[in-house]
Amino acid sequence: MRILTSDLYIYCDDLIQEANELYEIAKYKELYKTDLNYIETMNKYINSYDKFKEKQIKQYITDLKDYIK
């Protein structure tokens, strides 16, 4: 099995900061309970660790942007 670059755990302080800013906006939108639970859980998760899979944090940011629309 090949490990892709997007599967590696990386330091992503800039992405965490962007996600936190988007989270602050998204949490005040009218979201379904499951969506709100998802963004709250992910926010706690990304603020508890310093390394993440790049594709995972980028997907979370994409999701937050969709919730804000």
C-alpha positions as semicolon CSV with decimal commas, in nm:
position;residue;x (nm);y (nm);z (nm)
1;M;0,000;0,000;0,000
2;R;0,140;0,338;-0,099
3;I;0,116;0,630;0,138
4;L;0,012;0,944;-0,042
5;T;0,140;1,288;0,050
6;S;-0,211;1,389;0,152
7;D;-0,216;1,097;0,401
8;L;0,086;1,221;0,595
9;Y;0,043;1,400;0,925
10;I;0,172;1,756;0,895
11;Y;0,195;2,069;1,106
12;C;-0,076;2,299;0,980
13;D;-0,102;2,603;1,204
14;D;-0,227;2,823;0,919
15;L;-0,503;2,577;0,832
16;I;-0,603;2,547;1,199
17;Q;-0,626;2,924;1,226
18;E;-0,841;2,941;0,912
19;A;-1,065;2,662;1,041
20;N;-1,108;2,839;1,376
21;E;-1,208;3,163;1,205
22;L;-1,462;2,982;0,986
23;Y;-1,591;2,788;1,286
24;E;-1,667;3,114;1,471
25;I;-1,890;3,217;1,180
26;A;-2,048;2,878;1,111
27;K;-2,152;2,804;1,469
28;Y;-2,403;3,090;1,458
29;K;-2,570;2,967;1,139
30;E;-2,889;2,765;1,152
31;L;-2,749;2,415;1,119
32;Y;-2,893;2,072;1,176
33;K;-2,800;1,928;1,513
34;T;-2,577;1,665;1,349
35;D;-2,391;1,931;1,149
36;L;-2,343;2,147;1,457
37;N;-2,217;1,843;1,648
38;Y;-1,972;1,769;1,364
39;I;-1,821;2,119;1,357
40;E;-1,801;2,138;1,738
41;T;-1,634;1,798;1,763
42;M;-1,388;1,874;1,485
43;N;-1,307;2,212;1,639
44;K;-1,219;2,046;1,970
45;Y;-1,016;1,784;1,784
46;I;-0,810;2,026;1,575
47;N;-0,735;2,240;1,878
48;S;-0,613;1,939;2,078
49;Y;-0,337;1,823;1,844
50;D;-0,067;1,988;1,640
51;K;-0,044;1,747;1,343
52;F;-0,320;1,637;1,107
53;K;-0,369;1,469;0,775
54;E;-0,369;1,749;0,520
55;K;-0,672;1,618;0,334
56;Q;-0,868;1,583;0,659
57;I;-0,823;1,943;0,773
58;K;-0,880;2,077;0,421
59;Q;-1,206;1,879;0,401
60;Y;-1,318;2,030;0,733
61;I;-1,243;2,380;0,602
62;T;-1,441;2,304;0,285
63;D;-1,733;2,183;0,497
64;L;-1,723;2,499;0,709
65;K;-1,728;2,716;0,397
66;D;-2,033;2,525;0,273
67;Y;-2,213;2,579;0,605
68;I;-2,147;2,951;0,589
69;K;-2,301;2,995;0,242
